[in-house]
């Protein structure tokens, strides 16, 4: 696995910390472990799947769906990051 440069230099996790390990857990079949490692893993996969599907098929509200999924992922990523930081500093 690739090390997190932010964690190595500053000692703090970045917004993407855990995504690689979460994907590895997901591929091994540990679905709950993958979610606990990186909560946005499933919504990111849905977004990625939709983006790939949208390359081949055009949907009526594809732009709205993409923006909605991106905003949802941003909220989950930022929220889980702050949750981790609160647990670390308490």
N, C-alpha and C positions, 0 to 999 in steps of 0.2 A: 504494500500500500504506500501511496505517496504521503510523506509527512506534511503537516500543515506548517507553512512558513511563518504565518502569523503567531501560531502557538509556540513555535520554536524561538522566535525572536522576542516576543512580548509576554509570553506566558498566558495569553488569553485566547480562547477559541474564537474562530471567525464564524460568519453566518453559514458557511458550508461544512463546518466540522461535523463529521459523523455521516455525511452523505455516502462516502465511499464504503465505509463499514456497513452502513445500512443496506446498500445495494448488495453487498456480499452476503449479508444475512438473509436478504430477500431471495437471492438465488439459491441459498441452502435450504429454503423453506421455513425459516424462522420469521414468520410474518409479524408477530407481536414484538419480537426483539428488534426487527427492522424499524417498526414504528417508534419504539422507545428510543432508539439510537438517533433517528432523524424523522420527526413527525411529518415533514412535508414530502416524504418519499412517494407516497401514493398519489397525491395531487400533482406532483411533478411528473410522474409517469403518465397520468391522465392527460396533462398538458402536452407532453411530448407525443403521446399517441394521437391526440387531436391534431397537432401540427403536422405530423406525418400523413395522417388521413386527409387533411385539408390540402395537401399537395396534389392528391389524386382526385378528390371529390370536392366540389364547391358547395358550401352550405349557405342557406339564406342569411343567417345571422352569425357567420363565422367570425367576423371582427369583434362583435359583442361577446361571444363565447370566449375568444382568446383573451380579451381584456379582462373579463371576469375571472378566468382561471389564473391569469397573471397576478391580479390583485389578491385573490384568495391565497395563492402561494406566498406572496409577499407578506401578508398578514400572519400566516402560519410560521414562516421562517423567522420573521422579526419577533413574533410572540414567543416562540420556543427559545430563541436566543436570549431574550430578556429573562425568561423563566430559568434558564441555565445559569445566567449571571447572578440572579438573585439567590439561587441555591449555592453557588460557589462562594459568594461573599457573606453569606449568613452562617 
